[in-house]
Amino acid sequence: MRTDHNPHDRVRRTHVCVGLSLCALLLSMTLLALTKPRQTQPAPVGFVLASWTPDSEQPEEDTQEKQASAEGIRECVITLRSGRTISGELVREDSRIVVIGIEGIETTFQRRNIANIVVLAPVQERYEKLRATIAEDDIDARLALIEWLRSRKAYGIAIKELDDLLILEPNHPHAKLLHRWLSEYDKLESTDRNEQKDQEDQQDQQDQQAEGGKPETPKPDTQEPREYQITRNDLVPLSDEQINLMRVYEIDLRDAPRMRVPDEVMIELMRANPDAFSPDQDQRNQILQLPAVDKLKLLFSLKARDLYARIEVLENPDSLIRFKEQVHHGRGWLINACASTRCHGGVDAGSFRLINERPNTDETAFTNLYIIENTRLANGTPLIDFNTPERSPLLQLAMMPSNSLFPHPQIPQDYPGMKYRPIFRNTRDRKYQQAIDWIRSMYQPRPEYDFEYPPKPEETQLEPDQASP
């Protein structure tokens, strides 16, 4: 029996199996296209079918430019007159030759030797079809799909897919490494494209000058571009006392967390409500010996709000645990998707700002919860609908716009970084259902806390020698 097995072998085997499945799917789609009669039936869905003979006309220039501008390589399958089929990247073609890139090596074929060419659908279109067959939480299959995109130089699409995956698994080592690699490679590709465009523009100007014309001068931009500050905002977290009060209001008496109710609190309660307690001192002393949860029931029943802040809650109640672990951080999405510095955690976030410093602490999590609960849309609608949680704008704004009751506003075109990416694809999304369960677990009716946030700035008191004359 071998004992030197590698614990990562199972993961690698899973990647290989998923990759082979994707290849089999693509191969079956390609074979379907090749076996369809070209003259009597239309091309299969997802393919652009084109057939040439030595005397055939070339595609229109605007179609070629549109295909060239799409992200990823142009793939094709050619069938030679001998019956041999070859697949690869369609590098270039004219009336005489077709150049195919096969594993990075350009190979030239004479058109007179080609019986048929099938140009596959753009990478984006095929990616969407493949993505629809993969479950949201199937990390291995999604990584295999990202590798498929990488091999076709669709770096932007791959990065967006990785962004979504990292929301689900923010600490996945392979996904993080792949994201860094793809981001750097995408920068290099963008630089090459920009340099090529500059060279083409310069050549166009030289051609115009040689023909006696004047090169077009770009029109001045009448609107100055906005300068964005990609920095954290300066919001301060709630204090320990304020967070403790939030815990008090979220306690479920049927499943209460550990807490401590000081004797002084109960003595003040009995003094403030003499008619509710026995005048016998022994019976009053027995009240001091009650379990903390029974003391809390007395405080709640007499609505002693002025004493709630003095209850020491030593653990987070269930509703706050759900928010912190399933919505805010940990396995959640709020910090990674909404509260990043480039989004609502930055200074350019507008009126709705969240904290993202020390994201796994109670101070950050429950400050953000307070902010969310007290934020309203422009029409006065609160972000959380406690009566109908599934209609909460907080969740609908994170939904794919085509399925949302409150689509997320458009991000300015000149804003740096990634554009808006939905967190939930539909109402069946696991994280969406977890968020609904969290909202339903919150205490009803919602309390009004006896504190103000954000705190007002303290007034500076003048020293005696600084007093005005």
C-alpha positions as a printed NumPy array, in Angstrom:
array([[  0.   ,   0.   ,   0.   ],
       [  1.357,   3.444,  -0.929],
       [  1.531,   6.053,   1.821],
       [  3.327,   8.832,  -0.122],
       [  0.23 ,   9.981,  -1.998],
       [ -0.19 ,  13.678,  -2.776],
       [ -3.354,  15.23 ,  -1.187],
       [ -3.709,  17.505,  -4.239],
       [ -3.934,  14.611,  -6.738],
       [ -7.709,  14.476,  -6.343],
       [ -8.024,  18.183,  -7.177],
       [ -5.803,  17.791, -10.27 ],
       [ -7.834,  14.781, -11.423],
       [-11.017,  16.811, -11.02 ],
       [ -9.541,  19.629, -13.121],
       [ -8.573,  17.147, -15.833],
       [-12.026,  15.543, -15.89 ],
       [-13.784,  18.895, -16.08 ],
       [-11.403,  20.07 , -18.786],
       [-12.044,  16.901, -20.801],
       [-15.795,  17.412, -20.416],
       [-15.547,  20.945, -21.766],
       [-13.398,  19.755, -24.675],
       [-15.896,  16.986, -25.465],
       [-18.749,  19.483, -25.484],
       [-16.898,  21.83 , -27.834],
       [-15.856,  18.948, -30.09 ],
       [-19.418,  17.688, -30.388],
       [-20.627,  21.183, -31.305],
       [-17.908,  21.46 , -33.959],
       [-18.658,  18.042, -35.454],
       [-22.332,  18.94 , -35.584],
       [-21.482,  22.022, -37.611],
       [-19.267,  20.066, -39.991],
       [-21.843,  17.339, -40.652],
       [-24.738,  19.706, -41.421],
       [-25.488,  20.182, -45.158],
       [-24.211,  23.626, -46.067],
       [-26.506,  24.412, -48.964],
       [-29.896,  23.267, -47.729],
       [-29.859,  23.984, -43.968],
       [-28.835,  27.01 , -41.934],
       [-25.741,  27.03 , -39.763],
       [-25.994,  25.53 , -36.283],
       [-26.699,  27.932, -33.415],
       [-23.457,  29.333, -31.992],
       [-21.46 ,  29.109, -35.233],
       [-20.749,  31.41 , -38.138],
       [-20.578,  29.106, -41.115],
       [-18.594,  30.26 , -44.151],
       [-17.575,  28.258, -47.2  ],
       [-15.124,  29.418, -49.847],
       [-13.939,  28.242, -53.228],
       [-10.996,  29.86 , -55.069],
       [-13.453,  32.233, -56.789],
       [-15.563,  33.098, -53.71 ],
       [-15.966,  36.667, -52.519],
       [-14.389,  37.906, -49.317],
       [-16.393,  38.872, -46.204],
       [-17.273,  42.519, -45.844],
       [-14.656,  44.643, -44.084],
       [-16.979,  45.812, -41.332],
       [-17.765,  42.181, -40.406],
       [-14.063,  41.378, -40.191],
       [-13.384,  44.434, -38.054],
       [-16.263,  43.562, -35.744],
       [-14.967,  40.029, -35.271],
       [-11.407,  41.26 , -34.771],
       [-12.507,  43.72 , -32.079],
       [-14.183,  40.959, -30.042],
       [-12.171,  39.637, -27.118],
       [-10.426,  36.306, -27.629],
       [ -9.068,  34.646, -30.718],
       [-11.071,  33.783, -33.838],
       [-11.223,  30.012, -34.04 ],
       [-12.023,  27.979, -37.104],
       [-12.09 ,  24.452, -38.43 ],
       [-10.911,  23.93 , -42.   ],
       [-11.567,  20.854, -44.091],
       [ -9.034,  20.095, -46.79 ],
       [-10.029,  18.498, -50.079],
       [ -8.229,  15.384, -48.892],
       [-10.81 ,  15.102, -46.076],
       [ -8.438,  16.108, -43.26 ],
       [ -9.792,  18.613, -40.71 ],
       [ -7.632,  21.117, -38.829],
       [ -8.684,  23.515, -36.055],
       [ -6.884,  26.576, -34.763],
       [ -6.804,  30.37 , -34.657],
       [ -7.753,  32.134, -37.861],
       [ -4.792,  34.516, -38.115],
       [ -5.424,  36.007, -41.556],
       [ -6.703,  35.1  , -44.997],
       [ -7.027,  36.469, -48.5  ],
       [ -8.057,  35.222, -51.935],
       [ -5.049,  32.888, -52.145],
       [ -4.155,  31.666, -48.646],
       [ -5.529,  30.993, -45.169],
       [ -3.169,  31.229, -42.174],
       [ -4.071,  29.152, -39.117],
       [ -2.348,  29.361, -35.728],
       [ -1.889,  25.851, -34.341],
       [ -0.466,  25.807, -30.798],
       [  1.235,  29.128, -31.451],
       [  2.709,  28.114, -34.815],
       [  1.318,  29.831, -37.911],
       [  0.595,  27.388, -40.763],
       [ -0.359,  28.517, -44.279],
       [ -2.867,  26.661, -46.458],
       [ -3.621,  27.386, -50.115],
       [ -7.277,  28.135, -50.776],
       [ -7.348,  25.766, -53.725],
       [ -6.668,  22.934, -51.28 ],
       [ -9.465,  23.946, -48.895],
       [-12.923,  22.448, -49.316],
       [-14.668,  24.206, -46.405],
       [-14.054,  26.576, -43.485],
       [-16.199,  26.784, -40.341],
       [-15.568,  29.927, -38.296],
       [-16.642,  29.27 , -34.734],
       [-18.831,  31.702, -32.824],
       [-17.035,  34.38 , -30.762],
       [-15.464,  33.234, -27.51 ],
       [-17.921,  35.341, -25.492],
       [-20.92 ,  33.566, -27.006],
       [-19.514,  30.08 , -26.462],
       [-18.437,  31.016, -22.94 ],
       [-21.986,  32.045, -22.03 ],
       [-23.361,  28.716, -23.288],
       [-20.761,  26.751, -21.319],
       [-21.215,  28.887, -18.198],
       [-24.953,  28.229, -18.188],
       [-24.231,  24.499, -17.738],
       [-22.015,  24.965, -14.652],
       [-23.394,  25.347, -11.123],
       [-22.487,  28.503,  -9.193],
       [-20.651,  26.583,  -6.452],
       [-18.795,  24.162,  -8.785],
       [-15.394,  25.777,  -8.251],
       [-13.376,  23.163, -10.168],
       [-15.551,  23.403, -13.283],
       [-15.465,  27.215, -13.187],
       [-11.658,  27.177, -12.906],
       [-11.499,  24.818, -15.88 ],
       [-13.708,  27.232, -17.826],
       [-11.371,  30.103, -16.885],
       [ -8.42 ,  28.088, -18.199],
       [-10.41 ,  27.567, -21.414],
       [-10.843,  31.351, -21.693],
       [ -7.155,  31.944, -20.962],
       [ -6.073,  29.593, -23.739],
       [ -8.201,  31.659, -26.122],
       [ -6.749,  34.973, -24.907],
       [-10.115,  36.166, -23.559],
       [ -8.425,  37.664, -20.521],
       [-11.08 ,  40.262, -19.695],
       [-13.87 ,  37.677, -19.635],
       [-11.704,  35.326, -17.572],
       [-10.949,  38.083, -15.038],
       [-14.647,  38.879, -14.631],
       [-15.429,  35.2  , -14.079],
       [-12.609,  35.066, -11.511],
       [-14.006,  38.14 ,  -9.753],
       [-17.319,  36.335,  -9.317],
       [-15.586,  33.159,  -8.171],
       [-13.505,  35.044,  -5.583],
       [-16.687,  36.5  ,  -4.106],
       [-17.761,  32.906,  -3.446],
       [-14.297,  31.694,  -2.361],
       [-12.224,  34.812,  -1.496],
       [ -9.246,  32.809,  -0.178],
       [ -8.974,  30.193,  -2.931],
       [ -5.176,  30.095,  -3.58 ],
       [ -5.288,  28.953,  -7.217],
       [ -7.984,  31.478,  -8.124],
       [ -6.046,  34.346,  -6.492],
       [ -2.826,  33.373,  -8.277],
       [ -4.625,  33.014, -11.615],
       [ -6.264,  36.421, -11.129],
       [ -2.891,  38.112, -10.63 ],
       [ -1.42 ,  36.347, -13.664],
       [ -4.343,  37.196, -15.945],
       [ -4.435,  40.822, -14.776],
       [ -0.769,  41.325, -15.642],
       [ -1.128,  39.567, -18.982],
       [ -4.209,  41.646, -19.807],
       [ -2.204,  44.821, -19.132],
       [  0.487,  43.691, -21.559],
       [ -2.104,  42.864, -24.217],
       [ -3.771,  46.262, -23.733],
       [ -0.414,  48.017, -24.078],
       [  0.335,  46.147, -27.302],
       [ -3.09 ,  47.006, -28.726],
       [ -2.695,  50.685, -27.849],
       [  0.773,  50.833, -29.404],
       [ -0.524,  49.162, -32.554],
       [ -3.409,  51.628, -32.761],
       [ -1.043,  54.574, -32.312],
       [  1.144,  53.254, -35.117],
       [ -1.883,  52.841, -37.379],
       [ -3.085,  56.381, -36.609],
       [  0.373,  57.765, -37.298],
       [  0.536,  55.875, -40.602],
       [ -2.907,  57.234, -41.581],
       [ -1.728,  60.799, -40.939],
       [  1.406,  60.229, -43.002],
       [ -0.693,  58.817, -45.849],
       [ -2.992,  61.849, -45.75 ],
       [ -0.038,  64.244, -45.815],
       [  1.503,  62.359, -48.747],
       [ -1.785,  62.748, -50.639],
       [ -1.784,  66.513, -49.998],
       [ -4.506,  66.482, -47.394],
       [ -4.387,  67.75 , -43.827],
       [ -4.546,  65.274, -41.018],
       [ -7.633,  65.521, -38.86 ],
       [ -6.976,  67.196, -35.544],
       [ -8.827,  65.715, -32.594],
       [-11.61 ,  67.863, -31.219],
       [-10.833,  69.264, -27.799],
       [-12.732,  67.636, -24.98 ],
       [-15.005,  70.323, -23.596],
       [-15.598,  68.407, -20.365],
       [-12.619,  67.858, -18.12 ],
       [-12.342,  64.275, -16.888],
       [-13.233,  63.796, -13.258],
       [-10.416,  62.84 , -10.92 ],
       [-11.416,  59.957,  -8.67 ],
       [ -9.857,  59.243,  -5.285],
       [ -9.484,  55.503,  -4.85 ],
       [ -8.996,  55.688,  -1.091],
       [-10.881,  54.493,   1.96 ],
       [-13.456,  56.778,   3.504],
       [-13.009,  58.153,   7.004],
       [-16.077,  56.634,   8.669],
       [-15.605,  55.667,  12.308],
       [-17.   ,  52.41 ,  13.724],
       [-19.6  ,  52.15 ,  16.434],
       [-18.363,  52.052,  20.004],
       [-18.353,  48.891,  22.123],
       [-21.275,  50.255,  24.136],
       [-23.342,  50.896,  21.004],
       [-22.615,  47.439,  19.614],
       [-23.559,  45.896,  22.961],
       [-26.919,  47.675,  22.797],
       [-27.5  ,  46.279,  19.305],
       [-26.83 ,  42.803,  20.699],
       [-29.373,  43.356,  23.487],
       [-32.135,  44.196,  21.019],
       [-31.355,  41.149,  18.864],
       [-31.561,  38.596,  21.696],
       [-33.987,  35.76 ,  21.09 ],
       [-35.212,  34.719,  24.539],
       [-35.783,  31.168,  23.248],
       [-32.095,  30.848,  22.338],
       [-30.334,  33.507,  24.34 ],
       [-26.548,  33.998,  24.163],
       [-24.351,  34.202,  27.238],
       [-24.891,  37.458,  29.097],
       [-24.624,  39.105,  32.49 ],
       [-27.257,  41.266,  34.195],
       [-25.657,  43.054,  37.191],
       [-27.54 ,  43.064,  40.524],
       [-27.471,  46.873,  40.493],
       [-29.579,  46.851,  37.326],
       [-32.263,  44.647,  38.897],
       [-32.281,  46.723,  42.118],
       [-32.879,  49.882,  40.079],
       [-35.613,  48.063,  38.133],
       [-37.428,  47.114,  41.344],
       [-37.116,  50.632,  42.758],
       [-38.463,  52.174,  39.558],
       [-41.416,  49.711,  39.459],
       [-42.45 ,  49.088,  43.101],
       [-45.93 ,  47.847,  42.152],
       [-44.467,  45.078,  39.983],
       [-42.488,  43.406,  42.775],
       [-43.161,  42.041,  46.236],
       [-42.291,  44.244,  49.218],
       [-40.783,  41.199,  50.917],
       [-36.998,  41.503,  50.977],
       [-36.417,  37.742,  50.704],
       [-38.471,  37.549,  47.536],
       [-36.536,  40.5  ,  46.141],
       [-33.282,  38.712,  46.896],
       [-34.569,  35.658,  45.039],
       [-34.992,  37.819,  41.937],
       [-31.297,  38.644,  42.129],
       [-30.57 ,  34.893,  41.997],
       [-32.546,  34.313,  38.776],
       [-30.746,  33.212,  35.57 ],
       [-29.696,  36.081,  33.362],
       [-32.309,  35.269,  30.707],
       [-35.128,  35.464,  33.294],
       [-33.82 ,  38.807,  34.493],
       [-33.82 ,  39.992,  30.897],
       [-37.449,  38.892,  30.508],
       [-38.377,  41.127,  33.45 ],
       [-36.499,  44.062,  31.928],
       [-38.204,  43.531,  28.563],
       [-41.666,  43.085,  30.072],
       [-41.344,  46.391,  31.982],
       [-39.753,  48.122,  28.923],
       [-36.874,  49.411,  31.013],
       [-35.044,  50.889,  27.993],
       [-32.876,  53.095,  30.15 ],
       [-31.309,  49.954,  31.677],
       [-30.73 ,  47.941,  28.495],
       [-27.308,  49.456,  27.858],
       [-26.051,  48.081,  31.19 ],
       [-26.745,  44.465,  30.217],
       [-23.496,  42.786,  29.207],
       [-24.035,  40.483,  26.202],
       [-21.004,  38.2  ,  25.972],
       [-21.865,  36.5  ,  22.64 ],
       [-23.439,  37.599,  19.392],
       [-27.097,  36.614,  19.002],
       [-28.01 ,  34.304,  16.122],
       [-29.215,  37.063,  13.77 ],
       [-25.939,  38.979,  14.087],
       [-23.915,  35.795,  13.587],
       [-25.842,  35.142,  10.364],
       [-25.168,  38.67 ,   9.114],
       [-21.473,  38.603,   9.952],
       [-20.683,  35.134,   8.552],
       [-23.146,  34.695,   5.661],
       [-23.604,  38.258,   4.407],
       [-20.836,  40.567,   5.597],
       [-17.588,  38.593,   5.554],
       [-16.44 ,  35.003,   5.955],
       [-18.607,  33.164,   3.428],
       [-20.506,  36.364,   2.667],
       [-20.336,  38.96 ,  -0.12 ],
       [-20.877,  42.457,   1.265],
       [-17.241,  43.342,   2.027],
       [-15.737,  41.83 ,  -1.123],
       [-18.38 ,  43.085,  -3.56 ],
       [-19.996,  46.223,  -2.076],
       [-17.636,  47.66 ,   0.522],
       [-14.391,  47.593,  -1.464],
       [-12.414,  50.82 ,  -1.711],
       [-13.406,  51.146,  -5.386],
       [-17.063,  50.854,  -4.441],
       [-19.015,  51.899,  -1.327],
       [-15.944,  51.624,   0.878],
       [-14.23 ,  54.546,  -0.865],
       [-14.552,  58.313,  -0.745],
       [-16.309,  58.474,  -4.146],
       [-19.215,  56.283,  -3.043],
       [-21.702,  59.134,  -2.638],
       [-24.054,  59.152,   0.347],
       [-24.026,  55.374,   0.887],
       [-20.659,  54.518,   2.403],
       [-19.504,  51.431,   4.24 ],
       [-16.409,  50.568,   6.282],
       [-13.933,  47.991,   4.967],
       [-11.054,  48.289,   7.443],
       [-10.617,  45.201,   9.666],
       [-13.572,  43.547,   7.925],
       [-13.863,  40.493,  10.169],
       [-14.373,  42.45 ,  13.407],
       [-17.684,  43.095,  15.137],
       [-16.992,  46.827,  14.984],
       [-16.871,  46.877,  11.175],
       [-19.649,  44.314,  10.603],
       [-22.234,  45.856,  12.906],
       [-21.409,  49.427,  11.923],
       [-22.128,  48.449,   8.324],
       [-25.333,  46.733,   9.453],
       [-26.452,  49.916,  11.202],
       [-25.632,  51.997,   8.116],
       [-27.54 ,  49.63 ,   5.808],
       [-30.614,  49.547,   8.024],
       [-30.749,  53.337,   8.255],
       [-30.093,  54.083,   4.561],
       [-32.971,  55.051,   2.261],
       [-33.264,  55.26 ,  -1.496],
       [-33.996,  58.612,  -3.099],
       [-37.759,  57.891,  -2.858],
       [-37.53 ,  57.041,   0.839],
       [-37.563,  53.234,   0.47 ],
       [-35.36 ,  51.533,   3.105],
       [-32.656,  49.173,   1.878],
       [-34.096,  46.309,   3.937],
       [-37.756,  45.292,   3.658],
       [-38.354,  43.336,   6.862],
       [-41.955,  42.512,   5.9  ],
       [-41.036,  41.121,   2.464],
       [-37.279,  40.354,   2.588],
       [-37.063,  39.133,  -1.024],
       [-38.07 ,  42.623,  -2.209],
       [-35.325,  44.347,  -0.204],
       [-33.462,  46.878,  -2.392],
       [-30.22 ,  45.731,  -0.738],
       [-30.652,  42.333,  -2.384],
       [-32.272,  43.565,  -5.592],
       [-29.415,  46.029,  -6.211],
       [-27.028,  43.069,  -6.03 ],
       [-29.124,  41.077,  -8.517],
       [-28.412,  40.702, -12.218],
       [-30.087,  43.853, -13.672],
       [-32.345,  41.902, -16.04 ],
       [-33.856,  40.045, -13.045],
       [-33.895,  42.947, -10.555],
       [-36.755,  45.053,  -9.166],
       [-34.204,  47.77 ,  -8.318],
       [-31.394,  47.561, -10.918],
       [-28.048,  48.907,  -9.765],
       [-27.237,  52.387, -11.157],
       [-24.8  ,  52.604, -14.044],
       [-21.141,  53.128, -13.122],
       [-19.515,  56.128, -14.897],
       [-17.551,  55.041, -17.96 ],
       [-14.415,  56.824, -16.782],
       [-14.478,  55.284, -13.3  ],
       [-11.284,  53.241, -12.794],
       [-11.373,  49.551, -12.09 ],
       [-13.913,  46.838, -12.751],
       [-17.475,  47.811, -13.592],
       [-20.553,  46.637, -11.693],
       [-20.741,  42.871, -11.323],
       [-23.976,  41.293,  -9.985],
       [-23.697,  39.107,  -6.901],
       [-26.891,  37.116,  -7.438],
       [-27.895,  35.67 , -10.795],
       [-31.473,  34.975,  -9.725],
       [-33.629,  34.3  ,  -6.672],
       [-32.451,  30.672,  -6.546],
       [-28.892,  31.759,  -5.762],
       [-27.686,  30.209,  -2.498],
       [-26.281,  33.465,  -1.142],
       [-29.55 ,  35.255,  -1.958],
       [-31.517,  32.668,   0.046],
       [-29.059,  32.976,   2.955],
       [-29.531,  36.749,   2.972],
       [-33.32 ,  36.327,   3.128],
       [-32.948,  33.904,   6.06 ],
       [-30.784,  36.486,   7.848],
       [-33.35 ,  39.268,   7.397],
       [-36.116,  37.019,   8.71 ],
       [-34.018,  36.19 ,  11.775],
       [-33.773,  39.857,  12.825],
       [-35.911,  41.023,  15.743],
       [-39.36 ,  42.365,  14.869],
       [-40.547,  45.075,  15.198],
       [-37.288,  46.869,  14.573],
       [-36.014,  48.858,  17.57 ],
       [-34.935,  52.481,  17.685],
       [-31.482,  52.679,  19.208],
       [-30.758,  55.322,  21.808],
       [-27.673,  56.659,  20.077],
       [-26.767,  58.73 ,  17.049],
       [-24.512,  57.736,  14.152],
       [-22.339,  59.133,  12.774],
       [-21.473,  60.997,  15.956],
       [-21.496,  64.76 ,  15.9  ],
       [-18.035,  66.347,  16.137],
       [-17.146,  67.385,  19.653],
       [-17.109,  71.09 ,  20.347],
       [-13.67 ,  72.397,  21.258],
       [-13.602,  74.076,  24.648],
       [-11.292,  77.077,  24.944],
       [ -8.659,  77.022,  27.619],
       [ -8.873,  79.853,  30.174],
       [ -5.937,  81.717,  28.607],
       [ -7.559,  81.38 ,  25.163],
       [-10.902,  82.859,  26.17 ],
       [-12.095,  85.848,  24.232],
       [-11.62 ,  89.207,  26.01 ]])
